[in-house]
Amino acid sequence: MIRLVVFDIDGVITDGTVIVDMNGTEQKKINLKDIDAIFELHREQFKLAAITGENTEIVHYFEKRFPWDYFYCGAKKKTEILREIEQKEQLKPEEICYIGDGKYDVEPLEYAGLGICPADAIDRAKQASNMILQKEGGQGCLWELVQILKDYNSQELPVNYFYQRLEEHENIFKKMASDRKVTDTVMAVAEDICEMFERNGQLFLCGNGGSAADAQHIATEFVSRFYKERPAMNAEALTVNTSTLTAIGNDYSYERVFARQLEAKAKNGDMLIAISTSGTSKNVLEALRYARKQGIRTVMLMGDHEVPELQEICDHVVKVPSKITPRIQEAHIFIGHTIAEYVEHKLFGEKL
């Protein structure tokens, strides 16, 4: 639940423009809707703070104009101030909403439990934010903020559940983006696939349950197209249809379903991407073992679990930093899309 709302001023409460008359006097614009929104948040019992890097007469006007609980001007180290307020109010970071638009707002946007920016914020601020408002700064965007905070704090509304799941999703993707090992491994897989296709190899994918659908989805991106009109790339998701499962399961074991298909289709120099949220699917592990013995390059997409054997049977292991199955699967589709788009661009971007 959000208890404290912290504002940058320029580009948030104002539209970021400065009007200077012939005497050098500066003027700034503020939207009446934004004025009303700040007072509405005060009426809703939110604690209010403003932190701005400027220290001018206009800034002091804003200090007197609104019912702030805390007001800081001439401040560049905004996250340190957030921590000070946090201690005084005995809050946790997840109880703070910060709204800003510029380079000095990036760190506090990442620190606060809910980071929000106007539609015209700089790219770095957008990347650091949990939500991007539809309106620009100083153009009534704070009325959007009022409704968002009411919904965010309401445990009874279904939209609150949506915000919680979205926050889980965003946190995982931000962790992936900041983990160089993950990003480098994903792109190393993409490079290996390019080389494999150039040698006329075939890409196989496999997974059980929801991961079977992910394998089919990603394989289709290669066979169909991502963006470009180009030849189909030789990719296939190993089947999990009932006939194959029961036939191989009855004749051998269900652990052999994928390995048996690889035995029939794959050759040295091909590549297998196995998908398992836990990394412990017996069917998937058996496929990786078989592929490794046959000189087929192997990749595992999985969640944040420890499976020591994978270091012996996989050329690449991509771990999504989560143990929540639906969030892991969402990340797997993103990784698959990223790889497919990169391969298409590298192999056909300049040729078509």
C-alpha positions in Angstrom: 0.0 0.0 0.0 1.3 3.5 -0.9 1.4 6.0 2.0 3.8 8.6 0.7 3.8 10.3 -2.7 7.0 12.2 -3.7 7.0 14.7 -6.6 9.7 16.2 -8.8 8.4 19.6 -9.9 9.8 20.7 -13.3 8.4 18.4 -16.0 5.8 16.9 -13.6 3.8 19.6 -11.9 4.9 22.1 -14.6 5.3 21.2 -18.3 9.1 21.8 -18.2 9.1 25.0 -20.2 10.4 28.3 -19.0 9.1 31.7 -20.2 11.6 34.5 -19.8 10.5 38.1 -20.2 12.8 41.0 -21.3 13.8 41.7 -17.7 15.0 38.1 -17.3 12.1 37.1 -15.1 11.2 33.4 -15.4 7.6 32.1 -15.5 6.3 28.6 -15.6 3.0 27.0 -16.4 0.9 24.8 -14.2 -2.4 23.1 -15.0 -5.4 23.6 -12.7 -6.1 19.8 -12.9 -2.7 19.1 -11.4 -3.3 21.6 -8.6 -6.6 19.9 -7.8 -4.9 16.5 -8.0 -2.3 17.3 -5.3 -5.0 18.6 -3.0 -7.1 15.5 -3.7 -4.2 13.3 -2.7 -3.9 15.4 0.5 -7.6 14.8 1.2 -7.1 11.1 0.7 -4.6 11.1 3.6 -1.5 10.5 1.5 1.7 12.0 2.9 3.1 14.4 0.3 6.7 15.4 -0.5 8.5 17.4 -3.2 12.1 17.1 -4.1 13.5 19.5 -6.7 17.0 20.3 -7.9 16.1 24.0 -8.3 16.2 26.8 -5.7 14.4 29.8 -7.2 11.6 32.1 -6.2 9.2 30.0 -8.4 10.2 26.9 -6.4 9.4 28.7 -3.1 6.0 29.6 -4.6 5.3 25.9 -5.1 6.5 25.3 -1.5 3.8 27.7 -0.2 1.1 26.7 -2.7 0.6 23.1 -1.7 0.1 21.1 1.6 3.4 19.4 1.6 4.6 17.3 4.6 8.1 17.6 3.3 9.7 20.0 0.8 13.3 20.0 -0.4 14.8 22.4 -3.0 18.3 22.5 -4.5 18.5 18.8 -4.0 20.3 16.5 -6.5 20.8 13.4 -4.3 17.1 12.6 -4.2 17.3 8.9 -3.1 19.2 10.0 0.1 16.3 12.3 0.9 13.8 9.5 0.2 15.6 7.4 2.8 15.5 10.3 5.3 11.7 10.7 4.9 11.4 6.9 5.0 13.1 6.8 8.4 11.1 9.8 9.8 7.8 8.3 8.8 8.8 4.7 9.5 8.0 3.6 6.0 9.2 0.8 3.7 10.3 1.6 0.1 7.3 -0.3 -1.2 5.1 2.2 0.6 6.5 5.1 -1.5 5.4 6.4 -4.9 7.8 8.6 -6.7 6.9 10.6 -9.8 9.7 12.2 -11.9 10.8 12.8 -15.5 14.5 13.6 -15.7 18.0 12.2 -15.2 18.1 13.0 -11.4 14.8 11.0 -11.0 16.1 7.7 -12.4 17.5 6.4 -9.1 14.6 7.4 -6.9 12.2 5.9 -9.5 14.0 2.6 -9.2 14.2 2.9 -5.4 10.5 3.6 -4.7 8.0 0.8 -4.5 6.0 2.5 -7.3 7.9 4.6 -9.8 5.8 6.7 -12.2 6.7 9.1 -14.9 4.8 11.4 -17.4 4.5 10.4 -21.0 7.2 12.9 -22.1 9.9 11.7 -19.5 13.3 10.9 -20.8 13.9 7.3 -21.9 16.0 6.4 -18.8 13.2 7.6 -16.5 10.7 5.6 -18.5 12.9 2.5 -18.2 13.2 3.0 -14.4 9.4 3.5 -13.9 6.8 0.9 -13.1 4.2 2.9 -15.0 4.1 5.6 -17.6 1.2 8.1 -17.6 -0.7 8.8 -20.7 -0.5 12.6 -20.4 2.7 14.7 -20.4 4.0 16.6 -17.4 2.1 19.8 -16.6 -0.8 18.7 -18.8 -3.1 17.2 -16.2 -1.1 14.0 -15.7 -1.5 14.1 -12.0 -5.2 13.4 -12.2 -4.2 10.0 -13.7 -1.9 9.5 -10.7 -4.8 10.1 -8.3 -6.9 7.2 -9.8 -3.9 4.9 -10.1 -3.0 5.3 -6.4 -6.6 4.8 -5.3 -6.8 1.6 -7.4 -3.4 0.5 -6.3 -4.3 0.8 -2.6 -7.7 -0.9 -3.0 -7.5 -4.5 -2.0 -11.1 -5.0 -3.1 -10.8 -4.0 -6.8 -9.6 -6.6 -9.3 -7.3 -4.0 -10.9 -5.2 -4.2 -7.7 -4.5 -7.8 -8.5 -3.4 -6.7 -12.0 -1.0 -4.2 -10.6 0.6 -6.8 -8.3 1.2 -9.3 -11.1 2.5 -6.5 -13.3 4.9 -5.5 -10.6 6.2 -9.1 -10.3 6.7 -9.2 -14.1 8.5 -5.9 -14.2 10.8 -6.7 -11.3 11.9 -10.0 -13.0 12.6 -8.2 -16.3 14.6 -5.5 -14.6 16.7 -8.1 -12.8 17.3 -9.8 -16.2 18.3 -6.5 -17.8 20.9 -5.8 -15.0 22.4 -9.3 -15.0 25.2 -9.4 -17.6 25.5 -13.1 -17.4 21.8 -13.6 -18.5 22.0 -11.1 -21.3 25.3 -12.4 -22.6 24.1 -16.0 -22.5 20.9 -15.2 -24.4 22.9 -13.5 -27.2 25.5 -16.3 -27.2 22.6 -18.7 -27.9 21.4 -16.4 -30.7 24.8 -16.4 -32.3 25.1 -20.2 -32.1 21.7 -20.5 -33.8 22.9 -18.3 -36.6 26.0 -20.4 -37.1 24.0 -23.6 -37.0 21.5 -22.4 -39.6 24.4 -21.3 -41.8 25.7 -24.9 -41.7 22.2 -26.1 -42.7 21.5 -27.5 -39.2 18.1 -27.8 -37.6 16.8 -26.3 -34.4 14.7 -28.4 -32.1 12.8 -27.2 -29.0 11.0 -29.2 -26.3 9.1 -28.7 -23.1 6.4 -30.2 -21.0 3.0 -28.6 -20.0 3.0 -24.8 -20.5 6.6 -25.0 -21.7 5.5 -27.3 -24.5 3.3 -24.4 -25.8 6.3 -22.1 -25.4 8.4 -24.4 -27.5 5.8 -24.5 -30.2 5.4 -20.7 -30.2 9.2 -20.1 -30.4 9.7 -22.7 -33.2 6.9 -21.1 -35.2 8.7 -17.7 -35.1 11.6 -19.3 -37.1 9.4 -21.2 -39.5 7.0 -18.4 -40.2 8.6 -14.9 -39.9 9.3 -12.3 -37.3 9.3 -9.1 -39.3 10.8 -9.9 -42.7 9.7 -11.8 -45.8 12.4 -14.4 -46.0 12.8 -18.2 -46.4 11.6 -20.4 -43.6 14.2 -21.5 -41.0 14.4 -25.1 -40.1 13.0 -25.3 -36.6 10.7 -27.8 -35.0 9.1 -28.2 -31.5 9.2 -31.9 -30.5 5.6 -33.2 -30.3 3.6 -33.9 -27.2 0.6 -35.2 -29.0 -1.3 -38.0 -27.3 -0.4 -40.7 -29.8 3.3 -40.1 -29.5 3.2 -39.8 -25.7 1.3 -43.1 -25.3 3.2 -45.0 -27.9 6.7 -44.1 -26.7 5.6 -44.2 -23.1 4.2 -47.7 -23.4 7.1 -49.1 -25.5 9.9 -47.4 -23.6 9.1 -44.8 -20.8 7.6 -41.3 -20.7 11.1 -40.1 -19.9 12.2 -41.1 -23.4 9.5 -39.2 -25.4 11.7 -36.3 -26.5 15.0 -38.3 -26.7 13.3 -40.9 -29.0 12.2 -38.1 -31.4 15.7 -36.7 -31.4 17.0 -40.1 -32.3 14.7 -40.2 -35.3 15.3 -36.7 -36.6 18.4 -34.9 -35.2 22.0 -35.1 -36.3 25.4 -33.9 -35.2 25.6 -30.1 -35.5 21.9 -29.5 -34.8 20.7 -27.7 -31.7 18.2 -28.3 -29.0 16.6 -25.7 -26.8 14.9 -27.4 -23.8 12.4 -25.4 -21.7 11.6 -26.3 -18.1 10.6 -23.8 -15.4 12.2 -26.0 -12.7 14.9 -27.5 -14.8 14.1 -31.0 -13.4 11.7 -32.4 -16.0 12.9 -36.0 -16.5 11.7 -36.0 -20.1 13.6 -32.8 -20.8 16.8 -33.9 -19.0 16.9 -37.2 -20.9 16.6 -35.3 -24.2 19.5 -33.1 -23.2 21.6 -36.1 -22.2 20.9 -37.8 -25.5 21.7 -34.6 -27.5 24.9 -34.1 -25.7 26.2 -37.6 -26.6 25.3 -37.0 -30.3 27.1 -33.8 -30.7 23.9 -31.7 -30.7 24.4 -28.3 -29.0 22.2 -27.9 -26.0 20.5 -25.0 -24.3 18.2 -24.9 -21.2 15.8 -22.1 -20.4 14.7 -22.4 -16.8 13.8 -20.5 -13.6 16.1 -19.7 -10.7 16.8 -23.3 -9.5 19.9 -25.3 -8.9 20.3 -28.4 -11.1 24.0 -29.3 -10.9 23.8 -31.8 -13.8 23.0 -29.1 -16.3 26.6 -27.9 -16.3 27.6 -31.2 -17.7 24.9 -31.6 -20.4 24.2 -28.0 -21.5 26.3 -25.6 -23.6 24.2 -22.7 -22.3 21.9 -22.4 -19.3 19.6 -19.3 -19.2 18.1 -18.7 -15.8 15.2 -16.4 -15.3 15.6 -14.8 -11.9 12.3 -16.1 -10.4 10.7 -19.2 -9.0 7.2 -18.1 -10.0 6.1 -20.4 -12.9 3.9 -18.0 -14.9 6.5 -15.2 -14.7 9.2 -17.6 -15.8 7.2 -18.6 -18.8 6.5 -15.0 -19.8 10.3 -14.4 -19.7 10.9 -17.5 -21.8 8.6 -16.1 -24.6 10.4 -12.8 -24.4 13.8 -14.5 -24.7 12.5 -16.7 -27.6 11.3 -13.6 -29.4 14.5 -11.8 -28.8 16.6 -14.7 -30.2 14.3 -15.2 -33.2 14.3 -11.5 -34.1 18.1 -11.3 -33.8 18.6 -14.4 -36.0 16.3 -13.1 -38.6 18.0 -9.7 -38.7 21.5 -11.2 -38.8 20.8 -13.8 -41.5 18.4 -11.9 -43.7 18.5 -8.2 -42.6 21.0 -7.1 -45.2 20.1 -9.6 -47.9 16.4 -9.0 -48.4 
